[in-house]
């Protein structure tokens, strides 16, 4: 082990109780091994990947119509198929062997006065009715059902219902503008859209009926639209053909039994969307069996969830963390859903919720914890958090100061885990384990079955050096591909730089004992309070303003959380006045989301680009955080190297603005 001092060490009681301890005992007993701790277990899980995933199947025995023929078809990437021959349904595992009287869902919403609770029995009934209604509407295996809905029980019910049929699910947060939703959903040609009329955020009402109408108009394959009156009880979309109110849609199907259509292991489960810097958002297709075995592993062995737990993660339905939260149900834990502003009426709102609901596992973005620290909050002193035993962080690297704040101000006996993965695999590559110590600023470990390494530009694995995060063995939750792609875009996205090896797009440094530090993304997705938006989408909105010729956006840490400046180039002689700035912000609000409206719009003469025309977002971000231009990029590769110098010269002024 290293000489670093841990900020937390698991107790003997936690070590003995951890689900991963029982799993390791099972492996040792079955195979005659002597795995002595997490690092031994990880090494075994990656040296014999096939045996590891076979063990996950044997240990949890997911329901299948017939045995699988082989665990994995190949070790080459891409192209590996998993558990071929098996027929499963991801949603069936959620309800398997559940106590019908146990709490499954607890929901809090700004838009509703009353907190809602659903038992597993009630949830099964609601899902059965919705599934029957979808079948009556003509939904069959392989059809796409999409949602423009917030993080509320109805969205969970609809997702489980669609999946139970074998239909393919996808969702977008209602904060998204219509163009962003259409750019996503039109790619997968949905048959049914479920939408709301509006929502409340920070105490303000946001009517989304115009957006819903525009989305319907932009999705010509729709055969049915279902409206949930969420903001106004009497809301209607009268001019939208084939639109029915939610209650009317399910009214004739109450009491319908919940049935599961077991599908081929590689059948598509859901489509998640991830945006880079160019083109439409990537429509990432995951399989039933891939997500099933991955979440059996991650939720039991890494998140250490079990019946009686209450799991909260602040997320929206447009982020893969919503799908990850939903998977908590297959451990028998209850999920806690929240729809609203986490900082309204005060930043303490979520900690108060954790006390009232007796949350055992609390998750949020790194930016949220930074904001709590900067605000001087002391949740452990101001609330009874005695049931809370785990805190999770993701979305961006968690600062060492925030590690210390959580242990000083939330609870000294809490297991804090930071994770990093992606929409691409709907799980962490590196993250936490309840049986390992916690070091400030570090992720505890590589996840089981994930052969992750840091590679330098020559394709060599390095330790204690910064490199590209790569994965050199297949994972079950790697995508089937991108919807409508012949494979070329998929290969280009992950396997182009290192053929046959998954390159994720993160800078990472692994320590000698298996911990890691994420140093940022090498792609460009901006996460604002749980709503993720690719920079390409923001640029499309900004460039719709006639006077804007070019644009670059980054998110930077500031005293009050992330600070997002937008740099724009205007025609020669034009000045960015208040009217034009307001027009730019309106365009972002309308086409993208209110949360992605820039904190500042700054006029520059030119933006740095490579000789091939690529915009240099990451180098600009690094310069604004203190690096010199020569440290982040080779000037010979730039079409206009002088453009970087402006950012270096303006850095102190800009970062002062970020801290105000």
N, C-alpha and C positions, 0 to 999 in steps of 0.2 A: 504493500500500500504506500501511497505517497505521504509526504510529511505535512500535507495540508491539514488544518484543523477543521473537523466537521462541525456544522452548526446544530446538527441533530443526529442522534444514533438510535436505531430502533431498540425498544426494550425487549427483554427475553420473552415477555408475554406476547408482544406483537410478532416476534419472530416465530413463535410456536403456533400462533393462531393464523398466520398468513396463509392464504390459499396456495401460494406458490410453494410453500414449505411442504404441504401435503402432496402436491404434484411431484416435487422432487423425490419425496419418499416413495411414491408410486413407481417412478422411473428406476430408482435404485433397486427396489425390490424385484421388479419385473426383469430387468436386464442385468442384475448382479453388478451394478456400478457403485461407486462410492463418491458421488457428486457431493462436495462439501459446502457449496455456497452458490450464490447467484452466478459468479463468473464461470464456475465449472458447468453450471446448467446451460448458460448461454453458449459456451464453447461447444458443448455436445449438440445443442439445437441447431448450430450452424455448420458443424462438421458433418452432420448427418441430417440434412434438412428434411429429407423424405421420411426418415424414421421419426423425427420430431412431430411433423404434422400428422403422421399416422397415429402417434400417441395422443395428440389432441383429440382426434376422432374417437379413439378407443376410450379415452378418459371421460369424455362428455356424451358420447353415443348419440349424436344428433339423429333425429328421425329421418328415415329414408325408406322408400318403397323397396329398394333392392341394394345389395352390397355394391360398393365401388369396385371397379376393375383394376385400377391402379391409382396410387396416391398422386403422382405427378408424371406427366408424359415426357418431360425433358428438363435438363438443367440449363438449356439455352434460353436466352431472352432476346426479343420477345418470343412468345409462342408456346409457353408452358400452359397446359390445361390440368386442372386439379380434380381428383376424385371422380373421374369419368365413369359413367355407368350409374352413379347414385342419382336419386331423384329426391329433392328436398324442397322445403319452402322456408325461407328465412323467418317469416312472421310466425310460423308454427312454433318455433323454439321460444318465442316470447311468452306463449301461453302454456307451455308444457309444464305439467305438474304444479300449477300455481294454486295457492289457497284463494278461492274466489272472494273471500272476505278481506284479504290483505289489500292494503292501499297500493295502487299502481301509479296514480297521477295526482299531483297537487299543482294547482294553477293559480297564479296571481297575475292580474292585468289592470293596467290603467283604465282600460275601456270598460271594465266590469266592476261593479261595486263589491261583489261577493267572491271570496276565494272558493275554488271548486276542487272537489276530491272525487276520484273514481277508484273503486276497487277493481281488482282483476276481473271479477265476475261482471261488473257493470261495463268495464272496458270491452270485454268479449262480446257482450250484448250489443253495444254500440257499433263495434266493428262488424259484427254479423249483419246488422241492419244495413249499414253502408255498403258492404260487399254485395248484398242481395240487390240493393238499388242500382249499383254500378252494373251488375250482370243484367238487370232488367233494361238498362240503358244501352246494352249491346257491348259492354266491355268484356273482352276475352283475353286469354293469355297472349302476352306480347304487345297488346295495345298500350298506349301511353296515357297516363292520367297525370295532369299537372296542376299545381296549386299556386295561387297568389294570395297566400295566407300567412298570418303571424304565428308566433310560437305559443299556440293554444291547444287544448285537447282535441278540438275538431280536426286540426291538421294531422295530429298523431293518429286519430281514428281513421281518417281518409287514407293516410299512407299505409297503415296496417291492412285496411280493407283492400286497397288496390293490389298490394303485394300478395295477399292471401289468394287472390284470383290468379296470380301469375302475370298481372299487368306490370308495366314499368313505371315507376314513380319519379317525379321530379318536382321541386318546389323553388319558389322565389319569394323573397321577403317583400312585403308591400311598400317598403321604403324605396324599392327600385322604381325608376321611371319606366313608362311603357316601352320605350325603345330598347332598354336593357333586357326587359323580359322577353320581348319578341326576338331579339338577337339570340337568346338562349333557346326558347321553347319552339320557335319555328323550325329549328334544325331537326327536332325529333317528331314532328307532325302529330301532336296529341289529338286524342279523340274527345277527352273530357277536360274542362277547366273548372276548378273550384276557386272562387274568389270572394273577397269581402267588399263591403261598400266604403270602408274607411277605418281609421284607428285613431287612438289618442296617444300623444307623446308629449311629455313635459307639460301636461295639463291642457294641451291644445288639440283640437280636432282637425284631422286631415282627411278630407273627402277624396276617395280614390275611385269614384265611379267613372270619371272621365278616363282615367288610366285603364280601368277594367274594359270599358268600351273599345278603347284603342287597341288593347291586347287582343280582344275578341276579333276585331277587324284584321289584325295582323296574323291571325292563326286560322287560315282557311280550312284546315282539316277538322276543326271542332264540330262535333255533332251534338254536344250538350254542354251547357254552362250552368253551374250551380252557384247561387249567390247566398252567402251567409251574411245576414244583417247584423253586423258587429258594432257599428257606430250608432246606427239608427234602427230601431225595431221595425219601422215601416219602409225600409229602403227597398227600392226596386230598380231593375234595369229593363224597363218596359220595351225599349226599342231594340233590344238584343234578342234575336230569334233563338228559340230552343233554350231559353233561360228559365230556370225553376228555382224557387226558394229552397234552402237547405232542408227545413222541416218538412216541406211538401215532398221533397225528393225521397226521403226515407220513410215517410208516414205509413205507406202500405207494406213495409217490410220489417216493422218492429217484431221482435221475437224470432226472426229468422236465425237458424242455427249457424254458428261460425264454422265454415268449411275451408279446408286448405287444399289447393291444387298443387301437388308436388310436381316440380318441373325439373328438367335436366340440370345437372350441377352447374353447367356453364350458362344457363339461361340468364338474361339480363335482369337485375334486381332494381336498380335505380340509375339515374343519370345525374351526375354532379357537374357543375360548370366551374372552370378555372380559366382566368384570363391572363394572358401575357401582355406583350407590348404591341403585337400586331394581330390583325384579323379578328374574326368572331371568337367569342369565348369557346374554349375546348369542351365538347360534350363528352364527358368521361363516363364510360359504361362499366359498372361493377357487376359481378356475378353473385347469384344466390349463395353458392357454396364458398366462394372466396371471402365474402364479408361474414358469413356465418362462422367459419372456423377462426377467422381473424378476431372477431369480437368475442367468441368463446374464450380465446386466449387472452386478449387484452383486458376485457372487463373482469375476468376472474383472477388472472395471474398477475396483472400489472396494476389495475385499479383496485383490486382486492375487495370487490363488491359482493354483497350477499343479501338474502332476505332480511328485511327490517331496515336496511340502509335507505337513506333519502338523499338522492343525488341531484345537485343543482349545477348547471353550467349556464352562464349568461351567453346566449347565442340567438341568432335569428335563423329563420328557415332557409336562408340563402347561403349558409355556411355549413361545411361538413361536420362541424361540431354538433349540429342539430341531429344529424344521422347517428353520430357517435353517442349522443345522449340517449336517443331512442333505443340503442342497443343495450343500455343498462338494464332494461326490463328483462332480458333473458337471464339475469342473475337472480331475479326475484326482488330486486330493489325497486323502490318507487322513484319516478322522475319528477323533479320540481321544475315547472315551466313558468317563465316570467316574460310578459310582454309589456314593454314600456321603457322609459328612460331610467337607467340604473342610478343616475345622479339626481333624480327628481322625487320628492321635493328637496332631498339632500343626498349627498354622496353616501350617506350612511344607510340608504334605503335597503340595499341587498343584505347588509349585515343584520338589520332588524328582521328581515324576512327569514334569514338563517336561524335566528333565535326562535321566532314564532313557530316555524315549521319543524324545528329540530333537525336541521340539515346535518348530515354526517360527512358528506363530501361536497366541497364548495369549489367551483371552477369559474374562472374569468380570464380575460385577456391580461397580458402584462401591463398594458396601458392603464387598465383599471386599478391595479394594485399600486402603480406609480402615482396615480392621481390621489388615491387614499393616503399614501405616505405624505405627499406634498400638502394635503389638506390637514395633516396632523391628526388623523383619526386614530382611535384606540378601541377597535371593536371588542376585543376581549375584556376590556374594562367596562365598556358601556352596555354590553349585552351578555346574556348567559349563553355561551357557546360550548357548554360542557359536552354536548353530543357531537360536536365537530371533531373529527379525527384526521381529516385529510383536506388539503387545499391544492388545487391544480391550476397551472398557468400555461397558456399557449398563445399563439398569434404573433408573437415576436419575442426576442430574448428577454428574460426577466433579469433585471439589474441586480447585482449583489446587494445593493442597499435595500432593495425590496424584499430579498430573502430575509435580511436582518429585521426589517420592519414587521414582516409576518410573524417571526418568532418573538419579537419584543412586544408587539401590539395586538396580535390575534391569539396566539397560544404557544407556549413553549413545548408542549407535547404533541403538537400537530405534525403529521408527516406532510411535507411540502414537496410536490413533484412538478417539475417543468417539463413540457413535452414539445417535440417538434416533428412534424410529419407533413401531411398535405392532403388536400382534396383528391389528389391523384391516386392515393392508396387508401384514403379514408381511415387513417390510423397513424400513430407515431412510428417513426424509425428509431428515434431515441427518446427516452422519457424516464419514467420512474419505476421503482420497485420498493415495496414496503419493507424489504429485508436488507436494504443498503443504507449507509449513512448519506446525509445531505451536506453538500459543500456549497457555500454561497456562489451564485453565478453559474453553477454547473447543472447539467442534466445528469441524472445518476448513472444511466446505463444505456447500452444498445438493447432494443427489445428482443425478446426471444424469437428465434427463427429469422432474424434480420441480420444478414451479414453486411453490415454497414462499415464503411471505411472512409478515411479522408485521403484523396488522391491529389498528387501534384500534377502539373501540366503534362508530365511525361507518363502519367498513368501508374505512378508508384505510390503504394500506401505509405503514409507518413503518420507519425505519432508526435504529439506536442508541437506540431506545425499546422498551419492553416492550409486546408485543401478543399477540394470539391467533395461534397457528400455524395457518395456512390453506394450502390447496393449490388453485390456481385453474385447473389443467388436469387432465384425467383421467390416471390412472396405470393400467397394465394389472393390477396386483395389488390395486386397490380391489375390495372384495367384490362377488360376484354379488348378494349380499343376505344376509339372515338366514334361516336355515332356518325354514320354516313361516310366514314373514311375508309379508304382501301388499305390502310396500314401505313401509308407513307408519312402522314402528318404525325402519327403516333411514334413511329421510329425516329422521326426528326426531333420530336419534343424531348425524348429521354435517352436515345441510344446513338445519337449522331457523333458526339465528341469522343466517346469511348465505346466502340461497337461491341454489342453483347453485354454491356454493363449499364445499369440504370444510373444516369446522372440527374440528380434531383434539382439542382439550382440553388443550394445553400452552401455558404462557406462555413466550415466546421473545423474544430480542433479537438481531437481525442486525447485524453490523458492516458498515462501508462496503465492506470488501473480501470480503464473502461468508461470513465466519465467523459463528458464532452461539453464544449461551449459553441453555441451557434453565433456566428458573427454577422448574420444578415442574409437576405435573399440575393441571389444573383439574377432573379427575374424581377418582375415589378407588379405586385398585387398589393393594394392598399386596404387595410382592415380598419374601419372606423366604427367603433362600438359594435362589433360583431357583424357589420355589413361589409362584405369584401367586394372590391371593384377593381378590375384591371385598369391600368393606366390608359390602355387603348380606348376603353369606353369613355373615360374622362376626356381624352383628346378629341374624340368624335363630337362630344358635346361642346367643348370649347371652340373647336374649329368651325362649328356651325354658326358662330358669330362672325359676320362678314369681315370685320376689321382685323381679326386675328390670323396671322400667317403661320405661326408655329407656337408650340407649347410644351412645357415640361413640368411635371409635378413630382414631388417627393414628400414623404412623411418623416418628420424628425422629432426626437424626444425634446420636450420642453418642460417647464416647471409645472404646467397644468395638463400633462399627458402629451399625446402626439400633436405636433404642429405641422400643418400641411400647407406649404406655400406653393403657388402656381406661378411659373415664369412664362411670360408671353412675349412674342415678337409681333410688333405692329408695323404697318407700312411706313416707309421713311417719311419723317415729318409729322407722323401721327403721335398723339400723346394719350396715355392712359388716364382719362379723367374719371370722376366718380360715376358718371352715367354709364360709361363703357364698362367699368369694373362691375357695376350692378348688373349689366346685361350678361356678362360672362358668368357671374354667380347664378343668375336666374337660369341660364342654359344648363349648368351642371345640376342644379336642383331639379329641373324638369326632366332632363334626359337620363340622369344617373340616380342620385338620391340626395336628400337634404343633408345627410351626414357627410357627404363628400364635397360639399361646398367648401372651397379653399378658405383657409384662415387669412390668407393674404394673396393678392394678385400683384405681381411685380413685373414691370416692363424691363426687358433687356434688349440689347441690339441684335444678338444672335445666340443660338443654343448649340452646344457642342455635339458634333456628329462624327462618326467614323467615315472613312473613305467610301464605304459601301452605303452610307446614309443612315446608319443606326444611331438613334438618340442615346446619349450616355447618361441614363438616369442614375445608375448605381455609383459611377465615379463622382457625379455632382453631389450625391448624398454623402459620400465619404469625405469629400472636400469640405462640405459644410459642417462635418463633424470633426474636422481638424487635420485631415490628411493634406499633403501637398499634391498638386496636379501630377508631378512626376512619379509619385508613389502609387497612383491609382491607374495610370494608363500610359501607354507609349505614345508620345506625341507624333511619331512617324505614322501611326495608324489613324490619325485624325485629319479630317478635311479642313478644320478651322481650330487649331490648338489654342489660339488666343481667346477663344470663347470660355475656356476653362479658367483662365486667369481672372476673369471678372468675378467668378464665384469665390475664388481664393481671396481676392481683395475685399469682397463684400461680406465675407463670412462673419466677422465679428459683429457687424451691424445687423445682419440677418438673424444670428443666434440671439442677440439681445432682444430682438423683436419676438422671438419664440418664447423667451422667458417672461415676457410681459403679460 
